[in-house]
Amino acid sequence: MLAGSFPLFLGCALADWTYAASYQVQWTNFAAWLNAGALLFCGLALLLAAIDVIRGAGRGIIYGLLLLATFAIGLVNAFVHAKDAWGAMPAALILSVITALLSAAATWAGLRTLRPYAAKAKGRA
């Protein structure tokens, strides 16, 4: 779930950038759908990070906070994409780039914390 939102947020940013370059309205619609799918994956990953924190694993705090920020800004981005295509720019493009960067950071932080636990499970550490 953690890595599922990054490609969708990245696609949303690229679709918004393409709309800014071409003014074809369908790119904004495509970006809105990509953002909605990314929010679904991000919300599920946020739920799983919260379960990690509640269980006391401790590794879910950093990427959980990054996921929370990603979800919040992505939700604002969804509201911006609800406007017409002309009114959504340039805020939609800026928010899409921010959510893509936050999602990349959350994915990196979440997958980075799994390495020590995987090594312990195999008996190497």
C-alpha positions as CSV (number, residue, x, y, z in Angstrom):
1,M,0.0,0.0,0.0
2,L,2.8,2.4,0.8
3,A,4.4,2.4,-2.6
4,G,1.1,2.4,-4.5
5,S,0.4,6.1,-4.0
6,F,3.6,7.5,-5.4
7,P,3.2,6.6,-9.1
8,L,-0.4,7.9,-9.0
9,F,0.6,11.2,-7.4
10,L,3.5,11.5,-9.9
11,G,1.1,10.8,-12.7
12,C,-1.2,13.5,-11.4
13,A,1.6,16.0,-11.4
14,L,2.6,15.0,-14.9
15,A,-1.0,15.3,-16.1
16,D,-1.3,18.8,-14.6
17,W,2.0,19.8,-16.2
18,T,0.7,18.5,-19.5
19,Y,-2.5,20.5,-19.1
20,A,-0.5,23.6,-18.3
21,A,1.5,23.1,-21.6
22,S,-1.4,22.1,-23.9
23,Y,-4.7,23.4,-22.4
24,Q,-6.5,20.2,-23.2
25,V,-9.2,19.9,-20.5
26,Q,-9.1,16.1,-20.4
27,W,-5.6,16.2,-18.8
28,T,-7.1,18.0,-15.7
29,N,-9.9,15.3,-15.5
30,F,-7.2,12.6,-15.8
31,A,-5.2,14.3,-13.0
32,A,-8.2,14.4,-10.8
33,W,-8.8,10.7,-11.2
34,L,-5.2,9.9,-10.5
35,N,-5.3,12.0,-7.4
36,A,-8.4,10.2,-6.2
37,G,-6.7,6.8,-6.7
38,A,-3.5,8.0,-5.0
39,L,-5.6,9.2,-2.0
40,L,-7.2,5.8,-1.7
41,F,-3.7,4.1,-1.5
42,C,-2.4,6.8,0.8
43,G,-5.3,6.5,3.1
44,L,-4.9,2.8,3.4
45,A,-1.2,3.1,4.0
46,L,-1.9,5.8,6.6
47,L,-4.3,3.4,8.3
48,L,-1.6,0.7,8.4
49,A,1.0,3.1,9.7
50,A,-1.5,4.0,12.5
51,I,-1.8,0.4,13.3
52,D,2.0,0.1,13.5
53,V,2.1,3.0,15.9
54,I,-0.7,1.6,18.1
55,R,1.0,-1.9,18.2
56,G,4.2,-0.2,19.4
57,A,6.4,-1.0,16.5
58,G,7.7,2.5,16.6
59,R,8.7,2.5,12.9
60,G,5.5,4.0,11.7
61,I,5.8,7.4,13.2
62,I,8.0,9.1,10.6
63,Y,6.4,7.8,7.5
64,G,3.0,8.0,9.2
65,L,3.5,11.8,9.7
66,L,4.7,12.1,6.1
67,L,1.7,10.1,4.9
68,L,-0.6,12.3,7.0
69,A,0.8,15.5,5.3
70,T,0.6,13.8,1.9
71,F,-3.0,12.9,2.5
72,A,-4.0,16.3,3.8
73,I,-2.4,18.2,0.9
74,G,-3.7,15.6,-1.6
75,L,-7.2,16.2,-0.2
76,V,-6.8,19.9,-0.7
77,N,-5.6,19.1,-4.2
78,A,-8.7,17.1,-4.9
79,F,-10.9,20.1,-3.9
80,V,-8.8,22.3,-6.2
81,H,-9.3,19.8,-9.1
82,A,-13.1,20.0,-8.5
83,K,-13.0,23.5,-10.0
84,D,-13.1,24.0,-13.8
85,A,-9.8,23.4,-15.5
86,W,-9.0,27.1,-16.0
87,G,-9.7,27.9,-12.4
88,A,-7.6,25.0,-11.0
89,M,-4.3,26.2,-12.5
90,P,-1.7,27.0,-11.2
91,A,-2.6,25.8,-7.7
92,A,-3.4,22.3,-8.9
93,L,0.0,21.9,-10.5
94,I,1.8,23.2,-7.4
95,L,-0.1,21.0,-5.0
96,S,0.4,18.0,-7.3
97,V,4.2,18.4,-7.3
98,I,4.2,18.9,-3.5
99,T,2.1,15.7,-3.0
100,A,4.3,13.7,-5.3
101,L,7.4,14.8,-3.4
102,L,5.9,14.1,0.0
103,S,4.7,10.7,-1.3
104,A,8.2,9.9,-2.5
105,A,9.6,10.9,0.9
106,A,7.0,8.8,2.7
107,T,7.7,5.8,0.5
108,W,11.4,6.1,1.0
109,A,11.1,6.5,4.8
110,G,8.6,3.7,5.1
111,L,10.6,1.2,3.1
112,R,13.8,2.2,4.6
113,T,12.6,1.3,8.1
114,L,11.7,-2.2,7.0
115,R,15.3,-3.2,6.3
116,P,16.4,-3.7,9.9
117,Y,13.3,-5.7,10.7
118,A,13.7,-7.9,7.6
119,A,17.3,-8.7,8.6
120,K,16.3,-9.6,12.1
121,A,13.6,-11.9,10.8
122,K,16.3,-13.8,8.7
123,G,18.6,-14.0,11.7
124,R,21.4,-11.9,10.3
125,A,21.3,-9.1,12.8
